[in-house]
Amino acid sequence: MNLPASLLRHEVTVEPYEGDSAVGPLYGAPVTVRCFLEEKTRRVRAPDGREVVSSSTFYCRLDAVDALPESRVSLPGGRQTTVIDQARHDGGGLPTPDHLEVQLV
């Protein structure tokens, strides 16, 4: 079961992180993602185990985007941020909405 379309009321633009070059990070083509955006500050754990502060989290369908850590995200209003981590929630066969949770700096 997917997230209901009625919850996907926001749009963010994700530029997938593709690695580093001699002049800085490399990003892929921008992808517009319909999502639910929650702008709330909370502590989360980064992939390397550090505790960091997340300013926003967005929730989207599992197939919407692969938002790897360090991907660049443009939020409504023009603010740019980066991905801390993502978590896939597939419900494990339960009748709950499958979704991707993306935590942002």
N, CA and C atoms as a LAMMPS dump frame, in Angstrom:
ITEM: TIMESTEP
0
ITEM: NUMBER OF ATOMS
315
ITEM: BOX BOUNDS ff ff ff
-5.0000000000000000e+02 5.0000000000000000e+02
-5.0000000000000000e+02 5.0000000000000000e+02
-5.0000000000000000e+02 5.0000000000000000e+02
ITEM: ATOMS id mol type element x y z
1 1 1 N 0.844 -1.167 0
2 1 2 C 0 0 0
3 1 3 C 0.903 1.248 0
4 2 1 N 0.613 2.194 -0.878
5 2 2 C 1.371 3.444 -0.976
6 2 3 C 0.819 4.504 -0.039
7 3 1 N 1.614 5.555 0.164
8 3 2 C 1.117 6.73 0.879
9 3 3 C -0.064 7.303 0.103
10 4 1 N -1.127 7.7 0.773
11 4 2 C -2.26 8.305 0.06
12 4 3 C -1.855 9.602 -0.633
13 5 1 N -2.355 9.807 -1.837
14 5 2 C -2.038 11.009 -2.613
15 5 3 C -2.416 12.282 -1.863
16 6 1 N -3.429 12.216 -1.021
17 6 2 C -3.857 13.411 -0.281
18 6 3 C -2.794 13.896 0.704
19 7 1 N -1.884 13.025 1.119
20 7 2 C -0.797 13.44 2.023
21 7 3 C 0.374 14.073 1.278
22 8 1 N 0.473 13.805 -0.02
23 8 2 C 1.616 14.273 -0.806
24 8 3 C 1.355 15.693 -1.302
25 9 1 N 1.269 16.632 -0.378
26 9 2 C 0.86 18.001 -0.71
27 9 3 C 2.023 18.954 -0.963
28 10 1 N 3.251 18.51 -0.757
29 10 2 C 4.419 19.36 -0.97
30 10 3 C 5.253 18.824 -2.138
31 11 1 N 6.142 19.673 -2.645
32 11 2 C 7.105 19.246 -3.662
33 11 3 C 8.49 19.698 -3.232
34 12 1 N 9.456 18.792 -3.346
35 12 2 C 10.856 19.121 -3.138
36 12 3 C 11.612 18.689 -4.387
37 13 1 N 12.784 19.254 -4.585
38 13 2 C 13.62 18.862 -5.711
39 13 3 C 14.877 18.22 -5.162
40 14 1 N 15.15 16.994 -5.597
41 14 2 C 16.303 16.232 -5.117
42 14 3 C 17.316 16.11 -6.247
43 15 1 N 18.566 16.472 -5.947
44 15 2 C 19.686 16.253 -6.873
45 15 3 C 20.543 15.155 -6.252
46 16 1 N 20.456 13.916 -6.789
47 16 2 C 21.147 12.785 -6.176
48 16 3 C 22.672 12.974 -6.136
49 17 1 N 23.25 12.676 -4.982
50 17 2 C 24.701 12.763 -4.807
51 17 3 C 25.361 11.645 -5.606
52 18 1 N 26.373 12.007 -6.406
53 18 2 C 27.057 11.021 -7.248
54 18 3 C 28.535 10.885 -6.918
55 19 1 N 29.018 11.581 -5.901
56 19 2 C 30.425 11.466 -5.527
57 19 3 C 31.108 12.823 -5.527
58 20 1 N 32.418 12.786 -5.356
59 20 2 C 33.219 14.009 -5.31
60 20 3 C 34.116 14.117 -6.538
61 21 1 N 34.417 15.354 -6.897
62 21 2 C 35.368 15.616 -7.983
63 21 3 C 36.449 16.538 -7.433
64 22 1 N 37.356 16.932 -8.271
65 22 2 C 38.441 17.828 -7.851
66 22 3 C 37.922 19.204 -7.453
67 23 1 N 36.721 19.564 -7.928
68 23 2 C 36.174 20.887 -7.626
69 23 3 C 34.979 20.842 -6.676
70 24 1 N 34.656 19.667 -6.113
71 24 2 C 33.555 19.573 -5.158
72 24 3 C 32.617 18.429 -5.469
73 25 1 N 31.479 18.392 -4.785
74 25 2 C 30.535 17.294 -4.979
75 25 3 C 29.893 17.293 -6.368
76 26 1 N 29.558 16.095 -6.845
77 26 2 C 28.864 15.929 -8.118
78 26 3 C 27.43 15.48 -7.836
79 27 1 N 26.473 16.071 -8.552
80 27 2 C 25.063 15.744 -8.371
81 27 3 C 24.455 15.349 -9.707
82 28 1 N 23.472 14.45 -9.643
83 28 2 C 22.747 14.029 -10.832
84 28 3 C 21.671 15.028 -11.203
85 29 1 N 20.915 14.677 -12.221
86 29 2 C 19.834 15.546 -12.705
87 29 3 C 18.775 15.716 -11.612
88 30 1 N 18.23 16.928 -11.477
89 30 2 C 17.213 17.174 -10.457
90 30 3 C 15.929 16.377 -10.711
91 31 1 N 15.339 15.887 -9.612
92 31 2 C 14.094 15.127 -9.669
93 31 3 C 13.092 15.813 -8.746
94 32 1 N 11.908 16.154 -9.279
95 32 2 C 10.854 16.747 -8.459
96 32 3 C 10.078 15.625 -7.794
97 33 1 N 9.911 15.724 -6.484
98 33 2 C 9.286 14.666 -5.694
99 33 3 C 8.075 15.224 -4.948
100 34 1 N 6.92 14.601 -5.148
101 34 2 C 5.733 14.942 -4.348
102 34 3 C 5.876 14.217 -3.023
103 35 1 N 5.64 14.949 -1.928
104 35 2 C 5.91 14.383 -0.615
105 35 3 C 5.092 15.082 0.465
106 36 1 N 5.258 14.602 1.674
107 36 2 C 4.778 15.309 2.854
108 36 3 C 6.021 15.815 3.557
109 37 1 N 6.131 17.117 3.739
110 37 2 C 7.307 17.745 4.341
111 37 3 C 6.977 18.16 5.763
112 38 1 N 7.796 17.707 6.695
113 38 2 C 7.647 18.082 8.1
114 38 3 C 8.875 18.885 8.509
115 39 1 N 8.682 20.172 8.764
116 39 2 C 9.804 21.023 9.165
117 39 3 C 9.824 21.08 10.691
118 40 1 N 10.546 20.131 11.254
119 40 2 C 10.624 19.967 12.696
120 40 3 C 12.053 19.572 13.049
121 41 1 N 12.617 20.223 14.048
122 41 2 C 13.986 19.929 14.466
123 41 3 C 13.997 18.719 15.391
124 42 1 N 14.913 17.786 15.095
125 42 2 C 15.068 16.599 15.939
126 42 3 C 16.475 16.035 15.797
127 43 1 N 16.89 15.251 16.753
128 43 2 C 18.187 14.587 16.667
129 43 3 C 18.004 13.248 15.969
130 44 1 N 18.911 12.974 15.023
131 44 2 C 18.881 11.697 14.3
132 44 3 C 20.293 11.143 14.247
133 45 1 N 20.411 9.889 13.875
134 45 2 C 21.721 9.26 13.767
135 45 3 C 22.128 9.207 12.29
136 46 1 N 23.31 9.734 11.997
137 46 2 C 23.853 9.719 10.635
138 46 3 C 24.358 8.307 10.321
139 47 1 N 24.598 8.004 9.041
140 47 2 C 25.078 6.671 8.663
141 47 3 C 26.379 6.265 9.364
142 48 1 N 27.21 7.244 9.73
143 48 2 C 28.481 6.921 10.404
144 48 3 C 28.323 6.788 11.918
145 49 1 N 27.082 6.902 12.443
146 49 2 C 26.824 6.708 13.858
147 49 3 C 26.759 7.979 14.698
148 50 1 N 27.165 9.119 14.117
149 50 2 C 27.108 10.379 14.868
150 50 3 C 25.669 10.816 15.064
151 51 1 N 25.39 11.499 16.179
152 51 2 C 24.094 12.137 16.38
153 51 3 C 24.165 13.525 15.782
154 52 1 N 23.221 13.845 14.892
155 52 2 C 23.185 15.157 14.243
156 52 3 C 21.778 15.728 14.352
157 53 1 N 21.654 17.014 14.091
158 53 2 C 20.361 17.681 14.159
159 53 3 C 19.751 17.737 12.762
160 54 1 N 18.524 17.258 12.651
161 54 2 C 17.763 17.319 11.404
162 54 3 C 16.752 18.451 11.526
163 55 1 N 16.696 19.311 10.509
164 55 2 C 15.758 20.438 10.534
165 55 3 C 14.436 20.1 9.861
166 56 1 N 14.444 19.098 8.985
167 56 2 C 13.247 18.73 8.222
168 56 3 C 13.31 17.26 7.851
169 57 1 N 12.14 16.687 7.615
170 57 2 C 12.029 15.318 7.129
171 57 3 C 10.937 15.306 6.067
172 58 1 N 11.195 14.601 4.954
173 58 2 C 10.09 14.422 4.011
174 58 3 C 9.806 12.943 3.818
175 59 1 N 8.526 12.674 3.533
176 59 2 C 8.024 11.32 3.352
177 59 3 C 7.446 11.225 1.944
178 60 1 N 7.867 10.209 1.196
179 60 2 C 7.393 10.052 -0.181
180 60 3 C 7.212 8.574 -0.481
181 61 1 N 6.698 8.282 -1.656
182 61 2 C 6.538 6.895 -2.08
183 61 3 C 7.915 6.259 -2.288
184 62 1 N 7.981 4.948 -2.096
185 62 2 C 9.265 4.238 -2.183
186 62 3 C 9.951 4.403 -3.531
187 63 1 N 9.176 4.494 -4.609
188 63 2 C 9.767 4.569 -5.944
189 63 3 C 9.985 5.994 -6.441
190 64 1 N 9.787 6.993 -5.578
191 64 2 C 9.867 8.391 -6.013
192 64 3 C 11.296 8.839 -6.309
193 65 1 N 12.245 8.449 -5.474
194 65 2 C 13.623 8.923 -5.626
195 65 3 C 14.53 8.078 -4.742
196 66 1 N 15.816 8.002 -5.095
197 66 2 C 16.812 7.388 -4.223
198 66 3 C 17.632 8.531 -3.641
199 67 1 N 17.26 8.977 -2.455
200 67 2 C 17.89 10.148 -1.832
201 67 3 C 19.049 9.699 -0.953
202 68 1 N 20.184 9.456 -1.584
203 68 2 C 21.364 9.01 -0.854
204 68 3 C 21.875 10.115 0.074
205 69 1 N 22.557 9.744 1.17
206 69 2 C 23.165 10.77 2.009
207 69 3 C 24.037 11.709 1.173
208 70 1 N 23.986 12.976 1.505
209 70 2 C 24.701 14.081 0.846
210 70 3 C 24.028 14.582 -0.435
211 71 1 N 22.888 13.979 -0.823
212 71 2 C 22.146 14.523 -1.963
213 71 3 C 21.65 15.913 -1.592
214 72 1 N 21.528 16.775 -2.589
215 72 2 C 21.078 18.155 -2.365
216 72 3 C 19.57 18.227 -2.57
217 73 1 N 18.881 18.941 -1.659
218 73 2 C 17.423 19.038 -1.708
219 73 3 C 17.021 20.505 -1.635
220 74 1 N 16.142 20.921 -2.55
221 74 2 C 15.563 22.27 -2.52
222 74 3 C 14.147 22.149 -1.978
223 75 1 N 13.879 22.906 -0.908
224 75 2 C 12.573 22.885 -0.248
225 75 3 C 11.7 24.013 -0.776
226 76 1 N 10.387 23.944 -0.534
227 76 2 C 9.524 25.066 -0.903
228 76 3 C 10.033 26.341 -0.22
229 77 1 N 9.991 27.45 -0.933
230 77 2 C 10.503 28.703 -0.385
231 77 3 C 11.956 28.946 -0.77
232 78 1 N 12.599 27.962 -1.426
233 78 2 C 13.945 28.164 -1.941
234 78 3 C 15.092 27.703 -1.068
235 79 1 N 14.833 27.244 0.158
236 79 2 C 15.931 26.812 1.027
237 79 3 C 16.538 25.527 0.502
238 80 1 N 17.891 25.481 0.466
239 80 2 C 18.597 24.266 0.052
240 80 3 C 19.203 23.589 1.271
241 81 1 N 19.166 22.275 1.264
242 81 2 C 19.697 21.488 2.363
243 81 3 C 20.263 20.193 1.794
244 82 1 N 20.776 19.329 2.652
245 82 2 C 21.314 18.054 2.185
246 82 3 C 20.712 16.905 2.997
247 83 1 N 20.762 15.726 2.41
248 83 2 C 20.225 14.52 3.04
249 83 3 C 21.214 14.008 4.083
250 84 1 N 20.687 13.724 5.274
251 84 2 C 21.485 13.048 6.307
252 84 3 C 21.421 11.553 6.062
253 85 1 N 20.208 11.027 5.95
254 85 2 C 20.003 9.593 5.734
255 85 3 C 18.576 9.36 5.256
256 86 1 N 18.319 8.166 4.769
257 86 2 C 16.974 7.782 4.358
258 86 3 C 16.64 6.442 4.991
259 87 1 N 15.351 6.205 5.201
260 87 2 C 14.899 4.931 5.763
261 87 3 C 13.693 4.457 4.964
262 88 1 N 13.768 3.208 4.515
263 88 2 C 12.658 2.608 3.766
264 88 3 C 11.726 1.921 4.75
265 89 1 N 10.434 2.215 4.643
266 89 2 C 9.414 1.582 5.471
267 89 3 C 8.447 0.867 4.531
268 90 1 N 8.573 -0.475 4.464
269 90 2 C 7.728 -1.217 3.525
270 90 3 C 6.589 -1.968 4.211
271 91 1 N 6.41 -1.757 5.499
272 91 2 C 5.278 -2.347 6.201
273 91 3 C 5.431 -3.805 6.566
274 92 1 N 6.401 -4.485 5.983
275 92 2 C 6.629 -5.886 6.309
276 92 3 C 5.405 -6.769 6.126
277 93 1 N 4.596 -6.46 5.124
278 93 2 C 3.4 -7.243 4.859
279 93 3 C 2.172 -6.764 5.625
280 94 1 N 2.357 -5.799 6.521
281 94 2 C 1.219 -5.246 7.255
282 94 3 C 0.496 -4.213 6.399
283 95 1 N -0.769 -3.947 6.664
284 95 2 C -1.522 -2.969 5.862
285 95 3 C -1.228 -1.532 6.285
286 96 1 N 0.034 -1.161 6.242
287 96 2 C 0.45 0.212 6.551
288 96 3 C 1.051 0.823 5.3
289 97 1 N 1.025 2.145 5.158
290 97 2 C 1.554 2.772 3.943
291 97 3 C 3.067 2.585 3.796
292 98 1 N 3.474 2.058 2.656
293 98 2 C 4.894 1.953 2.326
294 98 3 C 5.394 3.342 1.98
295 99 1 N 6.589 3.706 2.506
296 99 2 C 7.108 5.041 2.208
297 99 3 C 8.604 5.123 2.48
298 100 1 N 9.184 6.185 1.966
299 100 2 C 10.588 6.503 2.196
300 100 3 C 10.625 7.736 3.09
301 101 1 N 11.39 7.659 4.173
302 101 2 C 11.568 8.776 5.093
303 101 3 C 12.966 9.339 4.844
304 102 1 N 13.047 10.629 4.52
305 102 2 C 14.329 11.258 4.197
306 102 3 C 14.581 12.385 5.199
307 103 1 N 15.661 12.237 5.971
308 103 2 C 16.029 13.211 6.995
309 103 3 C 17.022 14.207 6.414
310 104 1 N 16.773 15.496 6.675
311 104 2 C 17.547 16.581 6.07
312 104 3 C 18.268 17.408 7.126
313 105 1 N 19.418 17.978 6.735
314 105 2 C 20.177 18.864 7.623
315 105 3 C 19.361 20.12 7.857
